[in-house]
Amino acid sequence: MYEIRLKKEFKLNRMLQTSEVKDYIKIYYKERNGRDAHWKSIMTDPTSELYPNSYKITYRFPKMYVGPDQYVRNWEKSFYCTIDEQTLMNPYRPFTLQIEGGCFSDGELPFCPHTNKYNICTGSASSIAKNFGVNYYFALVGMILNMDKSIVDTESGHYNSAALYWWRDKRKYQTNNNIKWPLDLNERLARQLRSKPEPTSIPTIRFGKQTAPAIRFSHSSPSSSGSPVRIKFGNKQ
């Protein structure tokens, strides 16, 4: 069951990489064949039947506030995420991220209530994402970093109350960048699978007057996606 889930997670992560946020996130993985130690693009197929459980996620934002009225252009930072069997299959084991290099460097720490030099607190985002997959978690983290009001708690100052008050009073809860993260990739994948025609058997060849069988394709109506859930932050995950 774990291997089946890993295959699905890989497909969903690839969909996230090629979705409308392709300019803002890059996803890499490590092979589980014991030979390749370097990071590969999610667009490259694994060389073995074992799908990956170690990911590297690089977020890229045109603008990132690092202080009151202070921002950097083309901000970029990478994180690591391991989805071992206990993490993926246990609904109570949260997804977590580790900052590449162990911390944010000087001048790149997001001016956000839920980041400090050594950590990004994703609150209940991880618990919510367990119902949809690690791709959903990656999208929610992107929304947190981008200060998306639909996700970020507007009341908790957590690591940085000054960032919350400035975002509220000066920025009026605006996002840093106009980005719409996809939260319906599971439904998109399901629609893709339903739209594939079922294999048909090869008819027996008979000589004489025959009527060709009619070929019919079934169509499925897409389901509507759910609304994002406001994330509440507390102790870091």
N, C-alpha and C positions, 0 to 999 in steps of 0.2 A: 504493500500500500504506500509505503514511504517513497519508493522509486516512482510510482505512478504520480504521486503528488509533485515530486521534483520535476518530472517531465512537464506537467501542467504549469508549474511556476516558471519554468524556462520559457515556455511559449508566451505566457502573460508578460514576462519581463521584456521579451523581444517586442511584443506589441506596444508596450510602454515606450520603448526606445524609438519606435517608428511612428508614434502617435503625434498629435498636435504639439507636444512638448519636446519634440526631438532635438530642438536647439538648446534646451535647458537641462538635459540630463543625458549622461552617457553611462552605460552599464557594461561591466566586464565580469568575467568569471574565471575560475581556475578549474582545470580538468581534474577528474578524480582517477585518472589512469596511473597516477604515481610517477609519471615521467615529465609532464609539462608543468613547470612551476611558475610560469609567467602568466600575466593576466591577458585574456582573450576577449575580443569584442563579443557582445551578446549576439551579433549578427553572424558569427562564425559557429557552425555546428560542432558539437563535441565529437571527438575522434573515437569515443567508445560508447557503449550503450548506457553507461552511468552518467546521469545528468548531474550538473554541478550543485553544490550546496554552499559554496563560498562566492560571495559577490563583492564587487567594488563599484560604488556609485559615485559619480562625479556630477555635482550640480554646478551649473553655470548661469549666472544672472547678469543681465546688462547693467543693473544698478543694485548695490547693496549698501544700506546705511550702516555705518560703523560707529556713529556717534550723532549727537544732535546736529542736524543740518550738515552732517559730514557723510559723504558716500564715496564709494570706489566704483569705477566702471569695470565691466567684464570680470566680476568676482567669480572665483572658482575654488571649490574645495571638494575633496574626496573623503568617502567614508567606507567602512567595511561592515559587511553583514554576513554572519554564518547561520545557516538554517539546518542545524543537525536534526536528527530524528526526533529528539525530545522537544526541540523548539517548534518544529513544524507540526508534529502530530498531537502535541499536548495543547489543548485550547487555553490552558492557564499559564503557559510559558510564553512570556512576551518576546516579540522581536526587539532587537537592540542594534545600535550602531556604534562603531568605534571610529573616532576621528583619525584620519591618516596623519601619522606623525605624533599622535597622542594628544595634540592640542591645536587650537587656533593660533596662528602666528600673530605677531603685533601688526595691527592695522587691518586684519581680516576678520576679527571677531564681529559677528552680526550684532547690531544694536537691537536686541530682541529680548523680551522678558524671559525666554526659555532657553537661552544659551549662556554658558560661561566659558572660560578659557579651555576647560577640559571636557565639556559635556554639552550635549543637546538633549533636553528633557522632552520626550514626546508624549508624556502624560498618558491618557487612555487611548491615544491613537493606535498604539500597538494592540491593545485588546480588541478594538473595533476592527483593525485590519486582519486579525486572525480569522475572521469570517470570510474574508475575500482574497487573502493571499499577500505575499510579501510585496508584490507590485503595488498594491493599495497602500501599504505602509510607506514605500518609497515616494509615492505621490503625496501622501499626507505630510511627510517630512519636508518635501519641496514647498508645500503650502505654508508650513510653519516658518521656514526660512524666509519666505516671501511675505510674511505678515498678512496672511489672508484672513480676513475677519470671519469668514464662514467657518473657519476651523480654530483659529487662535482664541483662547479665552480672553475676553476683554476686561476681566476683573482681577486676574491674578498677576501680580508683579513678579512672583517666583524668584528667579535669579537676579532680575534687574528691574526694579520698580520705576526707575527713572526712564527706562526705555518705554515702559507701558504708558506713563503719563505723557511723554512727548508724543508717542504714536496717537494717543487719544486727543490731546489738546492741540497739537500743532498739525499733525498729519490727518486728523479726523478719521482715523481707522482706515486710511488708504493702504492698498498693497504697494510694495516697492515697484513691482512690474506687473503689467497687465497680462497675466498668464492664467489660462483655464486648464487645470489639471484633470485628466480623465479618471473618473472613479467608476466607470462602467465597463472595464475591460473584460470582466468575466462574462457579461452579457454579450459583448461583441464576439468573443470567442465562441460562445454557445450558438450565436446566429451563424457564424461561419461554418460550424460543424453541421448545423441543420440544413444549410443551403447546399451542401455537397450531395449530388445525386447518388442514390443507392446503386451499387453494382448490379447489373442485370446479367442473367445467365445467357449463354450462347445458344440460340435456337437450333434445333435439329434441322438439317437441310433436307428438304424433300423436293422432288422434281414434279412438275405439274403446276397447275394454277393455284397459287397461294396468295393469301391476303396478309400483307405486312402488319405485324402487331403495332398498335399505337403506342407511342412512348409518351408517358406523362411525367411531369416533374411537380413535386409538391413545393409549395412556398409557405414560409412561416412569417408571421408578423412580428416585428421586433418589439420587445418589451421595453417599457420605460425604465429609465435608470432612477435609482433612489437619490434622495437629497443628501448632501453632506451633513455630518453630525458634528455639532460643536464639541471641541475637545476640551476637557477639563484637565488642568495640570495640578499635580501635587508632588509627591516625592518622585525623584528621578527614577526612571526605569533602568 
